[in-house]
């Protein structure tokens, strides 16, 4: 109970409700019942371990825990909508605590072959800084906080907002996966980011330019080969991070470090606008 309460400062309480079918609750279950490190509630790395476990479950639907052990549910997936319809809840999933030991059934992942190709020691008893094997956590600082998280490993799912808790990140590389959903605004909390690689996925929505405007140390942002749409204006905070930015009158110069910004902004035919209209991209790609 105490662990669940403490993690509500990191994740929305509904995602941690007993019986909820979420990556967050799967990570909580793993921490509470399976993880042999048994971190204390006041351990400074508890949040980091939880966030990385949440990322694992959010992007790898092959393996999910139950409250009393470990199980593989590849052939027992069901969508939230299917479960809600079956329960007569108009698509809502029951997150009540009628059976706290019931199996967690993950949402349906995108079509295609699913699951991480390599485990990278994720969810092992090792410290998170050792969750690396040809990718994964590639470096940490001297206090044991992750600074480089690089995964090109058939990740399939959303980018959980909890990643914004990894505030010491300098490199976040999630390119060439099958990530879906939108870009979480919480990434704006990672103020030490220098490289953010999200290209070659299926990410949708728009670019939260106002959020990325917080990343004054960002040098490279790769967004191409996704399903992102919208307009990145020259006056937007993201463009003002460019090292050669010339702020409009009455707007302060942010003093950014951005040297490379790439997106699907290449216009193919004259009568159709590109997916992204970008006023400051250094290179445009075809969608």
VOBA-1610 file (N, C-alpha, C; in pm, whole numbers, padded with zeros to 5 digits, always signed):
BEGIN
Unk+00084-00121+00000Unk+00000+00000+00000Unk+00087+00125+00000Unk+00192+00128+00083Unk+00278+00246+00091Unk+00348+00272-00041Unk+00394+00165-00107Unk+00461+00181-00235Unk+00364+00237-00339Unk+00244+00184-00339Unk+00143+00233-00434Unk+00115+00382-00411Unk+00102+00420-00285Unk+00075+00560-00253Unk+00191+00649-00295Unk+00313+00603-00271Unk+00429+00684-00304Unk+00440+00706-00455Unk+00408+00604-00533Unk+00422+00615-00678Unk+00312+00699-00741Unk+00210+00734-00666Unk+00108+00824-00721Unk+00164+00965-00742Unk+00282+00994-00689Unk+00347+01120-00718Unk+00418+01116-00853Unk+00430+00996-00910Unk+00495+00978-01039Unk+00393+00951-01149Unk+00295+00868-01118Unk+00191+00829-01215Unk+00053+00868-01163Unk-00041+00880-01256Unk-00178+00910-01215Unk-00232+00796-01129Unk-00300+00826-01018Unk-00349+00720-00929Unk-00434+00615-00999Unk-00511+00654-01100Unk-00596+00556-01169Unk-00514+00447-01236Unk-00392+00480-01282Unk-00309+00380-01349Unk-00249+00281-01250Unk-00255+00313-01122Unk-00197+00227-01019Unk-00303+00158-00934Unk-00428+00176-00968Unk-00535+00113-00891Unk-00523-00038-00896Unk-00556-00103-00787Unk-00547-00249-00781Unk-00635-00310-00890Unk-00577-00397-00968Unk-00650-00461-01077Unk-00649-00383-01206Unk-00592-00262-01208Unk-00591-00185-01331Unk-00496-00249-01432Unk-00533-00240-01557Unk-00459-00305-01665Unk-00372-00201-01732Unk-00263-00167-01670Unk-00177-00062-01719Unk-00031-00101-01703Unk+00058-00045-01785Unk+00202-00068-01765Unk+00248-00022-01628Unk+00187+00085-01577Unk+00225+00138-01446Unk+00196+00037-01335Unk+00078-00023-01341Unk+00044-00121-01238Unk+00126-00248-01254Unk+00159-00282-01378Unk+00246-00397-01401Unk+00384-00372-01339Unk+00436-00250-01357Unk+00566-00216-01298Unk+00560-00217-01146Unk+00452-00164-01091Unk+00433-00165-00947Unk+00428-00308-00895Unk+00354-00394-00962Unk+00344-00534-00921Unk+00480-00602-00923Unk+00556-00574-01027Unk+00691-00633-01036Unk+00778-00584-00920Unk+00776-00456-00892Unk+00856-00401-00783Unk+00818-00463-00649Unk+00689-00479-00629Unk+00640-00521-00498Unk+00653-00670-00473Unk+00649-00751-00578Unk+00639-00896-00557Unk+00749-00979-00623Unk+00820-00923-00719Unk+00914-01004-00795Unk+01057-00953-00785Unk+01075-00824-00790Unk+01208-00765-00789Unk+01283-00802-00661Unk+01398-00865-00677Unk+01473-00913-00562Unk+01558-00804-00494Unk+01569-00688-00556Unk+01646-00582-00491Unk+01573-00523-00371Unk+01440-00528-00376Unk+01358-00484-00263Unk+01402-00345-00212Unk+01397-00248-00301Unk+01439-00114-00264Unk+01348-00057-00155Unk+01407+00015-00063Unk+01330+00081+00042Unk+01253+00198-00017Unk+01149+00239+00050Unk+01065+00349+00000Unk+01143+00479-00012Unk+01247+00495+00070Unk+01325+00618+00066Unk+01450+00605-00021Unk+01463+00495-00093Unk+01578+00479-00181Unk+01570+00580-00295Unk+01674+00657-00321Unk+01667+00761-00424Unk+01651+00707-00566Unk+01675+00578-00584Unk+01664+00520-00717Unk+01533+00443-00739Unk+01445+00447-00642Unk+01319+00374-00655Unk+01237+00425-00773Unk+01223+00557-00785Unk+01145+00612-00896Unk+01207+00575-01030Unk+01337+00583-01041Unk+01406+00548-01165Unk+01379+00403-01204Unk+01386+00313-01107Unk+01363+00171-01134Unk+01218+00148-01179Unk+01127+00217-01114Unk+00987+00206-01150Unk+00962+00260-01291Unk+01021+00374-01324Unk+01000+00434-01456Unk+01052+00343-01567Unk+01169+00285-01548Unk+01225+00197-01650Unk+01141+00070-01664Unk+01089+00019-01553Unk+01001-00097-01560Unk+00871-00061-01632Unk+00819+00059-01608Unk+00699+00105-01677Unk+00724+00113-01828Unk+00839+00165-01867Unk+00874+00169-02009Unk+00877+00029-02068Unk+00933-00064-01995Unk+00940-00203-02044Unk+00800-00258-02070Unk+00712-00243-01974Unk+00578-00298-01991Unk+00496-00221-02093Unk+00521-00091-02107Unk+00447-00010-02203Unk+00485-00043-02346Unk+00602-00102-02365Unk+00651-00127-02501Unk+00681-00273-02528Unk+00643-00361-02437Unk+00668-00504-02454Unk+00552-00581-02394Unk+00450-00604-02475Unk+00328-00667-02424Unk+00340-00818-02408Unk+00456-00875-02437Unk+00471-01020-02426Unk+00474-01068-02283Unk+00529-00989-02193Unk+00548-01036-02057Unk+00487-00938-01958Unk+00389-00986-01884Unk+00326-00906-01780Unk+00317-00990-01654Unk+00331-00926-01536Unk+00324-01001-01411Unk+00183-01012-01357Unk+00163-01105-01269Unk+00044-01105-01186Unk+00087-01065-01046Unk-00007-01042-00958Unk+00028-00998-00824Unk+00098-01109-00744Unk+00089-01233-00790Unk+00149-01341-00713Unk+00252-01419-00795Unk+00306-01360-00901Unk+00407-01430-00977Unk+00426-01372-01115Unk+00484-01451-01203Unk+00519-01405-01337Unk+00448-01492-01440Unk+00400-01429-01546Unk+00331-01506-01647Unk+00352-01443-01783Unk+00346-01522-01888Unk+00350-01473-02025Unk+00210-01480-02081Unk+00164-01368-02137Unk+00025-01357-02178Unk+00014-01325-02326Unk+00105-01377-02406Unk+00105-01345-02548Unk-00027-01382-02613Unk-00086-01494-02574Unk-00207-01544-02639Unk-00332-01507-02561Unk-00317-01422-02459Unk-00433-01388-02378Unk-00457-01238-02376Unk-00413-01167-02482Unk-00430-01023-02487Unk-00576-00989-02513Unk-00615-00873-02458Unk-00748-00821-02489Unk-00741-00670-02482Unk-00811-00603-02568Unk-00811-00458-02565Unk-00897-00408-02451Unk-00873-00285-02409Unk-00956-00225-02305Unk-01101-00220-02351Unk-01120-00189-02481Unk-01256-00177-02531Unk-01327-00312-02527Unk-01257-00419-02567Unk-01318-00551-02564Unk-01356-00589-02422Unk-01266-00562-02327Unk-01294-00598-02189Unk-01410-00517-02135Unk-01411-00387-02170Unk-01519-00302-02122Unk-01652-00344-02177Unk-01653-00378-02307Unk-01778-00422-02368Unk-01827-00550-02304Unk-01732-00641-02278Unk-01770-00768-02217Unk-01828-00746-02077Unk-01777-00643-02009Unk-01823-00617-01873Unk-01945-00524-01869Unk-01987-00479-01989Unk-02101-00389-01993Unk-02069-00250-01945Unk-01943-00208-01962Unk-01901-00078-01911Unk-01880+00024-02021Unk-01935-00002-02139Unk-01922+00093-02250Unk-01776+00127-02279Unk-01690+00026-02275Unk-01551+00046-02310Unk-01461+00080-02194Unk-01517+00099-02074Unk-01434+00131-01958Unk-01390+00002-01890Unk-01265-00001-01848Unk-01214-00119-01781Unk-01235-00106-01631Unk-01284-00211-01571Unk-01306-00210-01427Unk-01172-00213-01356Unk-01143-00112-01276Unk-01018-00106-01202Unk-01041-00129-01053Unk-01150-00194-01020Unk-01179-00222-00881Unk-01090-00329-00824Unk-01103-00352-00694Unk-01013-00444-00625Unk-01085-00572-00585Unk-01182-00615-00665Unk-01257-00735-00629Unk-01165-00856-00621Unk-01067-00864-00709Unk-00974-00976-00708Unk-00833-00923-00727Unk-00764-00889-00621Unk-00632-00827-00633Unk-00529-00918-00696Unk-00555-01050-00703Unk-00459-01143-00762Unk-00496-01182-00904Unk-00592-01110-00964Unk-00631-01145-01101Unk-00521-01107-01197Unk-00515-01179-01312Unk-00412-01152-01411Unk-00428-01015-01473Unk-00315-00954-01502Unk-00313-00830-01577Unk-00308-00865-01725Unk-00405-00825-01800Unk-00408-00852-01942Unk-00375-00725-02017Unk-00264-00722-02092Unk-00221-00597-02155Unk-00310-00555-02269Unk-00315-00424-02299Unk-00387-00378-02416Unk-00328-00437-02543Unk-00408-00445-02648Unk-00361-00499-02775Unk-00251-00411-02832Unk-00133-00466-02862Unk-00026-00386-02923Unk-00053-00364-03070Unk+00026-00278-03136Unk+00009-00258-03280Unk+00030-00388-03356Unk-00027-00400-03478Unk-00012-00523-03556Unk+00134-00552-03585Unk+00165-00678-03599Unk+00301-00719-03633Unk+00364-00799-03522Unk+00487-00839-03543Unk+00558-00917-03444Unk+00592-00828-03326Unk+00562-00876-03207Unk+00577-00791-03090Unk+00679-00841-02992Unk+00718-00754-02904Unk+00808-00792-02797Unk+00952-00752-02824Unk+01022-00719-02716Unk+01162-00685-02728Unk+01241-00804-02780Unk+01336-00777-02868Unk+01420-00884-02919Unk+01526-00923-02817Unk+01571-00823-02741Unk+01667-00847-02634Unk+01612-00789-02505Unk+01644-00852-02396Unk+01595-00806-02266Unk+01680-00692-02210Unk+01807-00685-02253Unk+01901-00582-02205Unk+01911-00582-02053Unk+01887-00697-01992Unk+01891-00712-01847Unk+01781-00632-01777Unk+01685-00577-01852Unk+01573-00508-01788Unk+01498-00605-01697Unk+01456-00555-01584Unk+01383-00631-01482Unk+01468-00740-01419Unk+01599-00731-01434Unk+01687-00822-01362Unk+01713-00765-01223Unk+01786-00840-01141Unk+01817-00795-01006Unk+01932-00695-01004Unk+01991-00669-01120Unk+02101-00574-01128Unk+02052-00431-01105Unk+02144-00344-01071Unk+02110-00201-01065Unk+02072-00155-01205Unk+01987-00054-01213Unk+01940-00008-01344Unk+02055+00034-01435Unk+02163+00083-01380Unk+02278+00124-01463Unk+02342+00006-01534Unk+02309-00115-01491Unk+02360-00236-01556Unk+02255-00301-01646Unk+02144-00232-01667Unk+02043-00283-01759Unk+02085-00247-01901Unk+02189-00310-01945Unk+02245-00278-02076Unk+02308-00402-02137Unk+02280-00421-02264Unk+02341-00531-02339Unk+02327-00496-02487Unk+02425-00422-02538Unk+02416-00375-02675Unk+02305-00274-02693Unk+02276-00199-02591Unk+02165-00104-02589Unk+02104-00102-02450Unk+02003-00022-02431Unk+01943-00010-02299Unk+02001+00109-02227Unk+02032+00091-02099Unk+02093+00198-02020Unk+02242+00198-02052Unk+02285+00294-02129Unk+02423+00294-02178Unk+02517+00373-02089Unk+02465+00459-02006Unk+02552+00530-01912Unk+02470+00590-01799Unk+02537+00611-01687Unk+02480+00677-01570Unk+02581+00776-01517Unk+02534+00869-01435Unk+02627+00961-01372Unk+02686+00898-01246Unk+02769+00973-01175Unk+02838+00916-01060Unk+02745+00891-00941Unk+02619+00937-00952Unk+02522+00910-00846Unk+02427+00797-00881Unk+02450+00736-00998Unk+02369+00621-01037Unk+02240+00656-01106Unk+02232+00777-01163Unk+02113+00816-01237Unk+02139+00803-01387Unk+02040+00755-01459Unk+02055+00725-01602Unk+02076+00854-01680Unk+02179+00852-01765Unk+02206+00966-01853Unk+02191+00931-02001Unk+02196+00803-02035Unk+02182+00760-02175Unk+02093+00637-02179Unk+01978+00650-02242Unk+01884+00540-02261Unk+01862+00523-02410Unk+01914+00415-02465Unk+01911+00393-02610Unk+01856+00255-02639Unk+01740+00251-02704Unk+01672+00125-02732Unk+01623+00124-02876Unk+01678+00036-02957Unk+01628+00008-03091Unk+01603-00142-03094Unk+01488-00183-03044Unk+01470-00320-03000Unk+01327-00368-03022Unk+01263-00322-03130Unk+01127-00364-03159Unk+01029-00323-03050Unk+01053-00207-02990Unk+00959-00156-02891Unk+00826-00126-02960Unk+00718-00170-02899Unk+00586-00153-02958Unk+00490-00105-02851Unk+00452+00022-02860Unk+00362+00079-02760Unk+00383+00228-02750Unk+00338+00287-02642Unk+00346+00431-02624Unk+00473+00469-02548Unk+00509+00596-02559Unk+00614+00652-02475Unk+00548+00696-02345Unk+00572+00628-02234Unk+00501+00665-02111Unk+00545+00801-02060Unk+00452+00876-02006Unk+00483+01009-01955Unk+00584+01003-01841Unk+00592+00888-01775Unk+00684+00873-01662Unk+00830+00894-01701Unk+00863+00882-01831Unk+01001+00904-01872Unk+01050+01044-01834Unk+00958+01136-01820Unk+00995+01271-01780Unk+01056+01278-01641Unk+01046+01168-01565Unk+01107+01163-01432Unk+01257+01136-01439Unk+01305+01093-01555Unk+01449+01067-01570Unk+01518+01199-01606Unk+01526+01285-01510Unk+01565+01424-01535Unk+01713+01442-01564Unk+01794+01338-01545Unk+01937+01349-01574Unk+01972+01298-01713Unk+01872+01258-01789Unk+01898+01206-01924Unk+01967+01310-02011Unk+02070+01265-02080Unk+02135+01346-02183Unk+02105+01292-02322Unk+02085+01162-02330Unk+02054+01096-02457Unk+01932+01007-02438Unk+01832+01027-02524Unk+01716+00938-02531Unk+01700+00899-02676Unk+01733+00774-02706Unk+01730+00724-02843Unk+01628+00611-02850Unk+01517+00637-02918Unk+01412+00537-02934Unk+01378+00518-03082Unk+01474+00544-03168Unk+01450+00536-03312Unk+01439+00392-03360Unk+01371+00377-03475Unk+01360+00248-03545Unk+01293+00142-03457Unk+01181+00182-03401Unk+01096+00090-03326Unk+00956+00098-03385Unk+00857+00063-03307Unk+00718+00073-03349Unk+00638+00149-03243Unk+00693+00260-03200Unk+00628+00341-03098Unk+00507+00412-03159Unk+00399+00418-03083Unk+00276+00484-03127Unk+00237+00588-03024Unk+00121+00651-03046Unk+00075+00753-02953Unk+00141+00886-02979Unk+00126+00978-02886Unk+00177+01114-02901Unk+00301+01136-02816Unk+00367+01248-02841Unk+00486+01283-02765Unk+00443+01337-02628Unk+00487+01274-02519Unk+00445+01323-02387Unk+00510+01457-02353Unk+00431+01548-02302Unk+00483+01679-02266Unk+00583+01671-02151Unk+00580+01562-02076Unk+00672+01547-01963Unk+00817+01541-02007Unk+00844+01515-02135Unk+00982+01515-02182Unk+01047+01652-02162Unk+00964+01754-02149Unk+01017+01887-02122Unk+01085+01899-01987Unk+01065+01799-01898Unk+01132+01799-01769Unk+01277+01752-01778Unk+01311+01690-01889Unk+01447+01634-01906Unk+01539+01744-01958Unk+01567+01839-01873Unk+01633+01963-01916Unk+01780+01942-01953Unk+01835+01825-01923Unk+01974+01798-01959Unk+01987+01729-02095Unk+01874+01702-02160Unk+01878+01631-02288Unk+01961+01706-02391Unk+02049+01630-02457Unk+02128+01683-02568Unk+02090+01616-02699Unk+02046+01492-02690Unk+02008+01417-02811Unk+01875+01347-02786Unk+01778+01375-02872Unk+01647+01312-02863Unk+01614+01253-02999Unk+01625+01122-03011Unk+01602+01053-03137Unk+01474+00972-03133Unk+01375+01014-03213Unk+01245+00947-03216Unk+01205+00907-03358Unk+01296+00917-03452Unk+01265+00891-03593Unk+01232+00744-03617Unk+01163+00720-03730Unk+01130+00584-03776Unk+01046+00510-03673Unk+00935+00570-03636Unk+00835+00507-03551Unk+00698+00532-03612Unk+00594+00525-03530Unk+00459+00554-03575Unk+00394+00655-03482Unk+00476+00746-03431Unk+00429+00848-03338Unk+00340+00946-03413Unk+00231+00985-03350Unk+00133+01073-03414Unk+00117+01202-03333Unk+00016+01280-03371Unk-00009+01405-03301Unk+00077+01517-03354Unk+00095+01619-03274Unk+00173+01735-03313Unk+00298+01744-03226Unk+00387+01835-03263Unk+00510+01856-03187Unk+00482+01959-03077Unk+00497+01923-02951Unk+00474+02020-02843Unk+00590+02118-02833Unk+00594+02210-02927Unk+00708+02302-02938Unk+00731+02379-02809Unk+00624+02417-02741Unk+00640+02496-02619Unk+00708+02415-02510Unk+00691+02281-02514Unk+00754+02195-02415Unk+00902+02178-02446Unk+00932+02149-02573Unk+01071+02131-02610Unk+01150+02260-02592Unk+01081+02372-02584Unk+01150+02498-02560Unk+01223+02504-02427Unk+01192+02409-02337Unk+01263+02402-02209Unk+01400+02339-02221Unk+01425+02270-02331Unk+01546+02188-02344Unk+01659+02272-02403Unk+01714+02359-02323Unk+01813+02454-02371Unk+01944+02388-02412Unk+01968+02264-02368Unk+02093+02196-02403Unk+02076+02102-02522Unk+01955+02095-02575Unk+01928+02003-02685Unk+02005+02042-02810Unk+02078+01945-02866Unk+02157+01969-02986Unk+02097+01901-03109Unk+02031+01787-03088Unk+01974+01711-03200Unk+01836+01661-03163Unk+01740+01685-03252Unk+01603+01635-03238Unk+01562+01573-03371Unk+01539+01442-03371Unk+01504+01369-03493Unk+01360+01319-03482Unk+01274+01369-03572Unk+01131+01335-03568Unk+01081+01273-03697Unk+01168+01256-03797Unk+01123+01212-03928Unk+01073+01067-03929Unk+01000+01035-04036Unk+00946+00900-04057Unk+00853+00859-03944Unk+00762+00949-03912Unk+00656+00922-03815Unk+00524+00964-03876Unk+00421+00974-03795Unk+00291+01019-03840Unk+00256+01153-03776Unk+00359+01228-03743Unk+00343+01359-03679Unk+00295+01460-03782Unk+00205+01544-03742Unk+00151+01649-03829Unk+00162+01784-03757Unk+00147+01891-03835Unk+00136+02022-03772Unk+00239+02121-03821Unk+00253+02227-03745Unk+00333+02341-03784Unk+00434+02374-03675Unk+00561+02379-03713Unk+00666+02425-03623Unk+00709+02562-03674Unk+00661+02666-03610Unk+00685+02801-03659Unk+00821+02853-03613Unk+00875+02943-03694Unk+01006+03000-03661Unk+01002+03074-03528Unk+00886+03127-03491Unk+00877+03202-03365Unk+00849+03113-03246Unk+00825+02983-03269Unk+00795+02891-03159Unk+00920+02866-03075Unk+00901+02831-02947Unk+01016+02807-02859Unk+01114+02704-02912Unk+01065+02600-02980Unk+01155+02499-03033Unk+01252+02559-03134Unk+01200+02636-03227Unk+01287+02700-03327Unk+01383+02800-03263Unk+01339+02860-03154Unk+01425+02958-03088Unk+01542+02894-03014Unk+01543+02759-03009Unk+01658+02688-02951Unk+01773+02676-03050Unk+01748+02705-03177Unk+01854+02696-03277Unk+01969+02790-03240Unk+02090+02742-03265Unk+02207+02821-03229Unk+02213+02951-03309Unk+02151+02951-03427Unk+02151+03071-03510Unk+02017+03142-03510Unk+01936+03116-03408Unk+01802+03174-03402Unk+01810+03325-03387Unk+01718+03390-03455Unk+01704+03535-03443Unk+01563+03563-03391Unk+01551+03584-03262Unk+01417+03600-03203Unk+01346+03723-03257Unk+01216+03711-03273Unk+01137+03827-03316Unk+01144+03938-03212Unk+01106+04057-03250Unk+01105+04167-03153Unk+01016+04134-03032Unk+01060+04177-02918Unk+00986+04160-02791Unk+00989+04017-02739Unk+01067+03928-02802Unk+01082+03792-02752Unk+01228+03771-02712Unk+01253+03710-02594Unk+01391+03694-02548Unk+01463+03584-02626Unk+01593+03596-02636Unk+01675+03491-02696Unk+01698+03384-02592Unk+01662+03260-02623Unk+01669+03153-02525Unk+01810+03099-02506Unk+01897+03126-02601Unk+02034+03078-02587Unk+02046+02929-02601Unk+01977+02872-02699Unk+01977+02728-02717Unk+02100+02674-02787Unk+02104+02541-02797Unk+02218+02471-02855Unk+02179+02387-02976Unk+02054+02397-03022Unk+02003+02307-03125Unk+02072+02329-03259Unk+02133+02222-03310Unk+02204+02228-03438Unk+02134+02145-03546Unk+02062+02041-03507Unk+01997+01953-03604Unk+01854+01926-03563Unk+01760+01963-03650Unk+01617+01939-03629Unk+01562+01881-03759Unk+01517+01757-03755Unk+01470+01689-03876Unk+01327+01641-03857Unk+01250+01649-03966Unk+01109+01610-03961Unk+01062+01578-04102Unk+00935+01533-04112Unk+00875+01501-04242Unk+00819+01628-04303Unk+00907+01717-04343Unk+00866+01849-04390Unk+00897+01871-04538Unk+00935+01765-04609Unk+00963+01780-04752Unk+00834+01782-04832Unk+00817+01882-04914Unk+00698+01892-04999Unk+00722+01812-05127Unk+00632+01717-05154Unk+00650+01626-05267Unk+00584+01681-05392Unk+00462+01732-05375Unk+00390+01791-05489Unk+00342+01930-05449Unk+00328+02017-05546Unk+00298+02157-05517Unk+00160+02179-05456Unk+00067+02088-05485Unk-00070+02108-05440Unk-00099+02045-05303Unk+00002+01986-05243Unk-00019+01923-05113Unk+00091+01964-05016Unk+00050+02016-04902Unk+00147+02056-04802Unk+00211+01934-04737Unk+00333+01945-04691Unk+00396+01832-04621Unk+00329+01806-04487Unk+00357+01691-04430Unk+00296+01655-04302Unk+00332+01755-04193Unk+00456+01799-04196Unk+00502+01898-04099Unk+00550+02022-04174Unk+00496+02135-04138Unk+00544+02262-04193Unk+00642+02319-04091Unk+00767+02322-04129Unk+00872+02355-04032Unk+00948+02479-04076Unk+00952+02577-03987Unk+01019+02701-04019Unk+01166+02704-03987Unk+01219+02596-03929Unk+01359+02599-03887Unk+01429+02465-03896Unk+01368+02366-03963Unk+01431+02235-03973Unk+01559+02243-04054Unk+01658+02166-04014Unk+01784+02162-04086Unk+01781+02061-04200Unk+01688+01965-04195Unk+01671+01870-04303Unk+01529+01820-04303Unk+01470+01813-04425Unk+01332+01765-04439Unk+01332+01631-04511Unk+01244+01542-04466Unk+01229+01410-04525Unk+01088+01395-04583Unk+01077+01297-04671Unk+00946+01259-04722Unk+00879+01168-04619Unk+00752+01187-04599Unk+00679+01104-04501Unk+00675+00959-04549
//
